[in-house]
Amino acid sequence: MKGILTVLPDGHYEVKSFATDLTRNNVAVYGVFIGTHTGPGGPVPPTGLAPALTMSMSCSLEGDKIVHMTKIWHAGLAMKELGWA
């Protein structure tokens, strides 16, 4: 995700829900990523589009380290809303 901030320089997350499962050492996050395609480096010149892309993430922890992360989002819809597909 770090590289996407070149293409969407105002990109940021809005966390809508955050939950912890201490028994299983997991956290779950639901949020929205918002960013405007104004920067260079995308598959097409900047479109100026700024979709709100929903995502969910689950992280497994060992101590204070993330050992596994699953991110769920609709990549095809994201490409379409950014004007890339």
PAMINU-652994 format. One record per residue: residue number from 1; residue in three letters; chain; x, y, z of N, C-alpha, C, O, CB in turn. Coordinates in pm, whole numbers, padded with zeros to 5 digits. Glycine has a CB too. Layout:
! PAMINU-652994
     i    aa   ch      n_x      n_y      n_z     ca_x     ca_y     ca_z      c_x      c_y      c_z      o_x      o_y      o_z     cb_x     cb_y     cb_z
   NUM   ALA    A        X        Y        Z        X        Y        Z        X        Y        Z        X        Y        Z        X        Y        Z
...
***
This chain:
! PAMINU-652994
     i    aa   ch      n_x      n_y      n_z     ca_x     ca_y     ca_z      c_x      c_y      c_z      o_x      o_y      o_z     cb_x     cb_y     cb_z
     1   MET    A    00081   -00120    00000    00000    00000    00000    00086    00126    00000    00040    00231   -00045   -00093    00000    00120
     2   LYS    A    00209    00118    00049    00294    00237    00054    00309    00300   -00084    00303    00422   -00096    00431    00202    00111
     3   GLY    A    00329    00220   -00187    00348    00271   -00322    00226    00342   -00378    00240    00429   -00464    00386    00159   -00412
     4   ILE    A    00108    00307   -00331   -00014    00369   -00384   -00020    00517   -00348   -00092    00593   -00414   -00137    00296   -00330
     5   LEU    A    00052    00559   -00245    00048    00699   -00205    00122    00790   -00304    00107    00912   -00297    00109    00715   -00066
     6   THR    A    00200    00734   -00394    00258    00813   -00502    00147    00852   -00601    00141    00966   -00648    00372    00735   -00574
     7   VAL    A    00062    00756   -00633   -00045    00774   -00729   -00164    00848   -00667   -00228    00931   -00731   -00091    00639   -00785
     8   LEU    A   -00192    00816   -00541   -00303    00878   -00466   -00243    00950   -00345   -00257    00902   -00233   -00410    00769   -00421
     9   PRO    A   -00176    01065   -00365   -00098    01127   -00258   -00179    01170   -00136   -00122    01185   -00028   -00028    01245   -00312
    10   ASP    A   -00309    01189   -00150   -00391    01225   -00034   -00459    01102    00027   -00550    01115    00108   -00497    01328   -00073
    11   GLY    A   -00415    00982   -00013   -00476    00858    00033   -00472    00842    00184   -00372    00872    00249   -00408    00740   -00031
    12   HIS    A   -00583    00795    00239   -00591    00771    00383   -00704    00672    00412   -00795    00654    00332   -00613    00903    00460
    13   TYR    A   -00695    00610    00529   -00798    00517    00575   -00888    00586    00676   -00844    00670    00754   -00734    00393    00638
    14   GLU    A   -01014    00549    00673   -01108    00583    00779   -01153    00451    00839   -01227    00376    00775   -01230    00668    00725
    15   VAL    A   -01110    00423    00961   -01147    00298    01029   -01291    00310    01076   -01327    00403    01148   -01050    00268    01148
    16   LYS    A   -01372    00214    01034   -01514    00212    01072   -01541    00115    01187   -01634    00135    01265   -01600    00174    00952
    17   SER    A   -01459    00010    01196   -01476   -00089    01302   -01342   -00155    01330   -01263   -00180    01238   -01583   -00196    01261
    18   PHE    A   -01316   -00183    01457   -01191   -00247    01499   -01225   -00343    01611   -01291   -00304    01708   -01083   -00142    01545
    19   ALA    A   -01181   -00467    01600   -01212   -00567    01703   -01088   -00649    01735   -01003   -00672    01648   -01328   -00661    01657
    20   THR    A   -01078   -00693    01859   -00967   -00779    01901   -01021   -00911    01952   -01129   -00917    02012   -00881   -00710    02009
    21   ASP    A   -00946   -01017    01928   -00976   -01149    01979   -00852   -01195    02055   -00760   -01252    01995   -01017   -01251    01864
    22   LEU    A   -00848   -01171    02185   -00730   -01202    02265   -00703   -01352    02273   -00587   -01392    02286   -00747   -01146    02403
    23   THR    A   -00807   -01434    02267   -00789   -01579    02274   -00712   -01631    02153   -00627   -01719    02166   -00925   -01648    02284
    24   ARG    A   -00741   -01577    02037   -00678   -01622    01913   -00567   -01530    01866   -00507   -01554    01761   -00782   -01635    01805
    25   ASN    A   -00538   -01424    01940   -00434   -01327    01904   -00457   -01268    01764   -00365   -01262    01683   -00296   -01392    01910
    26   ASN    A   -00581   -01224    01739   -00618   -01165    01611   -00680   -01028    01632   -00738   -00998    01737   -00715   -01257    01535
    27   VAL    A   -00667   -00946    01529   -00743   -00821    01523   -00813   -00818    01387   -00764   -00874    01290   -00650   -00695    01542
    28   ALA    A   -00927   -00753    01383   -01003   -00737    01259   -01037   -00590    01243   -01075   -00522    01339   -01132   -00826    01258
    29   VAL    A   -01023   -00541    01121   -01049   -00401    01091   -01138   -00392    00968   -01118   -00464    00871   -00916   -00322    01069
    30   TYR    A   -01237   -00303    00974   -01317   -00270    00857   -01301   -00120    00836   -01312   -00042    00930   -01469   -00310    00875
    31   GLY    A   -01274   -00081    00712   -01255    00060    00687   -01275    00098    00542   -01313    00017    00459   -01120    00102    00731
    32   VAL    A   -01248    00223    00516   -01261    00280    00382   -01130    00350    00348   -01078    00429    00428   -01383    00379    00373
    33   PHE    A   -01076    00321    00229   -00958    00391    00180   -01006    00494    00079   -01079    00461   -00014   -00854    00292    00116
    34   ILE    A   -00964    00618    00098   -01005    00727    00012   -00879    00794   -00041   -00786    00822    00034   -01096    00829    00088
    35   GLY    A   -00876    00820   -00171   -00762    00888   -00230   -00796    00939   -00369   -00877    00880   -00440   -00641    00796   -00236
    36   THR    A   -00735    01050   -00407   -00759    01111   -00537   -00642    01082   -00630   -00527    01105   -00595   -00782    01263   -00524
    37   HIS    A   -00673    01031   -00749   -00568    00999   -00846   -00517    01127   -00910   -00566    01170   -01015   -00620    00900   -00954
    38   THR    A   -00418    01188   -00845   -00357    01310   -00896   -00207    01295   -00921   -00146    01381   -00985   -00381    01424   -00800
    39   GLY    A   -00149    01188   -00870   -00004    01170   -00882    00036    01087   -01002   -00049    01022   -01064    00049    01106   -00758
    40   PRO    A    00165    01089   -01036    00217    01012   -01148    00234    00864   -01112    00235    00827   -00995    00349    01069   -01194
    41   GLY    A    00246    00782   -01214    00283    00642   -01191    00170    00543   -01204    00194    00423   -01194    00342    00628   -01058
    42   GLY    A    00050    00587   -01225   -00061    00494   -01244   -00059    00436   -01384    00024    00474   -01466   -00194    00563   -01216
    43   PRO    A   -00151    00346   -01412   -00156    00285   -01544   -00207    00381   -01653   -00194    00353   -01772   -00244    00161   -01540
    44   VAL    A   -00266    00492   -01611   -00312    00596   -01704   -00275    00731   -01641   -00246    00737   -01522   -00469    00586   -01731
    45   PRO    A   -00276    00838   -01718   -00251    00971   -01659   -00352    00999   -01548   -00460    00939   -01547   -00258    01082   -01767
    46   PRO    A   -00320    01089   -01453   -00411    01119   -01343   -00554    01148   -01391   -00575    01227   -01484   -00358    01237   -01262
    47   THR    A   -00650    01083   -01326   -00790    01097   -01365   -00864    01199   -01280   -00969    01249   -01321   -00860    00963   -01355
    48   GLY    A   -00809    01232   -01162   -00879    01322   -01071   -00993    01256   -00996   -01062    01321   -00918   -00932    01439   -01147
    49   LEU    A   -01014    01126   -01019   -01122    01053   -00950   -01080    01019   -00808   -00962    00994   -00781   -01159    00924   -01028
    50   ALA    A   -01177    01019   -00716   -01149    00994   -00574   -01252    00898   -00517   -01341    00940   -00443   -01150    01126   -00494
    51   PRO    A   -01242    00769   -00548   -01339    00674   -00493   -01314    00645   -00346   -01204    00666   -00295   -01335    00546   -00572
    52   ALA    A   -01417    00596   -00280   -01407    00546   -00143   -01414    00394   -00153   -01518    00338   -00187   -01522    00605   -00050
    53   LEU    A   -01304    00327   -00124   -01290    00183   -00144   -01297    00111   -00009   -01212    00132    00077   -01158    00150   -00216
    54   THR    A   -01397    00026    00008   -01411   -00046    00134   -01315   -00164    00138   -01282   -00223    00035   -01557   -00095    00154
    55   MET    A   -01270   -00196    00260   -01180   -00309    00280   -01197   -00366    00420   -01243   -00299    00512   -01035   -00267    00256
    56   SER    A   -01159   -00492    00432   -01153   -00559    00562   -01016   -00622    00575   -00955   -00662    00476   -01267   -00667    00577
    57   MET    A   -00967   -00630    00698   -00835   -00687    00721   -00838   -00767    00850   -00898   -00726    00950   -00726   -00576    00726
    58   SER    A   -00772   -00881    00846   -00754   -00963    00965   -00605   -00986    00985   -00536   -01024    00891   -00832   -01098    00954
    59   CYS    A   -00555   -00963    01106   -00413   -00981    01136   -00396   -01079    01251   -00463   -01068    01354   -00347   -00846    01170
    60   SER    A   -00306   -01176    01232   -00268   -01268    01338   -00139   -01217    01400   -00047   -01175    01330   -00251   -01414    01283
    61   LEU    A   -00133   -01221    01532   -00020   -01165    01605    00054   -01272    01685   -00005   -01368    01733   -00067   -01054    01699
    62   GLU    A    00185   -01252    01697    00267   -01326    01792    00342   -01221    01870    00432   -01156    01818    00366   -01429    01722
    63   GLY    A    00305   -01203    01996    00361   -01094    02073    00311   -00963    02013    00191   -00943    01996    00516   -01099    02077
    64   ASP    A    00405   -00873    01981    00366   -00745    01921    00395   -00741    01771    00400   -00633    01712    00439   -00629    01991
    65   LYS    A    00415   -00858    01710    00445   -00868    01567    00328   -00927    01489    00265   -01022    01535    00571   -00952    01544
    66   ILE    A    00301   -00870    01371    00203   -00929    01281    00272   -01043    01207    00375   -01022    01142    00145   -00823    01181
    67   VAL    A    00215   -01164    01216    00275   -01279    01149    00195   -01323    01026    00245   -01397    00942    00287   -01396    01246
    68   HIS    A    00072   -01277    01016   -00009   -01306    00898   -00115   -01198    00884   -00174   -01153    00983   -00074   -01448    00907
    69   MET    A   -00138   -01157    00760   -00240   -01055    00736   -00319   -01094    00612   -00261   -01131    00510   -00176   -00914    00720
    70   THR    A   -00450   -01085    00621   -00538   -01106    00507   -00618   -00979    00486   -00686   -00931    00576   -00632   -01229    00529
    71   LYS    A   -00607   -00926    00365   -00680   -00804    00330   -00781   -00841    00223   -00747   -00906    00124   -00584   -00690    00281
    72   ILE    A   -00904   -00798    00243   -01011   -00828    00148   -01066   -00698    00094   -01114   -00613    00170   -01123   -00913    00215
    73   TRP    A   -01060   -00683   -00038   -01119   -00568   -00105   -01142   -00607   -00250   -01088   -00707   -00297   -01028   -00442   -00093
    74   HIS    A   -01220   -00531   -00319   -01257   -00562   -00457   -01165   -00485   -00551   -01193   -00370   -00586   -01408   -00527   -00484
    75   ALA    A   -01055   -00548   -00591   -00954   -00482   -00673   -01011   -00437   -00808   -00978   -00329   -00856   -00836   -00574   -00694
    76   GLY    A   -01096   -00519   -00868   -01154   -00485   -00997   -01241   -00360   -00988   -01236   -00274   -01076   -01236   -00600   -01050
    77   LEU    A   -01320   -00351   -00882   -01405   -00233   -00862   -01318   -00110   -00835   -01348   -00001   -00884   -01504   -00256   -00745
    78   ALA    A   -01211   -00128   -00759   -01120   -00016   -00732   -01061    00037   -00863   -01057    00159   -00884   -01006   -00060   -00637
    79   MET    A   -01016   -00052   -00950   -00960   -00010   -01079   -01064    00066   -01161   -01033    00168   -01223   -00909   -00132   -01158
    80   LYS    A   -01186    00016   -01162   -01293    00080   -01239   -01324    00220   -01183   -01337    00316   -01259   -01420   -00007   -01238
    81   GLU    A   -01337    00230   -01051   -01372    00358   -00988   -01260    00462   -01003   -01286    00582   -01000   -01403    00337   -00840
    82   LEU    A   -01136    00416   -01019   -01024    00508   -01041   -01008    00545   -01188   -00926    00630   -01222   -00895    00446   -00990
    83   GLY    A   -01088    00481   -01275   -01078    00508   -01418   -00964    00434   -01484   -00917    00475   -01591   -01062    00656   -01440
    84   TRP    A   -00918    00326   -01423   -00805    00251   -01474   -00847    00130   -01556   -00764    00070   -01625   -00718    00207   -01359
    85   ALA    A   -00974    00094   -01551   -01022   -00025   -01624   -01152    00005   -01694   -01208   -00082   -01760   -01039   -00145   -01529
***
